Amino acid sequence: MNRNALYAVIALLVAGLLVLGYFLYQERQQPEGIKIEMGEKGISIQTN
């Protein structure tokens, strides 16, 4: 494996970690408490 391929693999791994970190951050930012949704089936109330 030459150096350019190695750098490409490392860059892909770093990019994957950044994307994973972003999704985990977004998941933790979900508001705590009561979630109320109104849809076709009526009102839905969920607690977190």
Secondary structure, 3 states (H helix, E strand, C coil): CCHHHHHHHHHHHHHHHHHHHHHHHHHHCCCCCEEEEEECCEEEEEEC
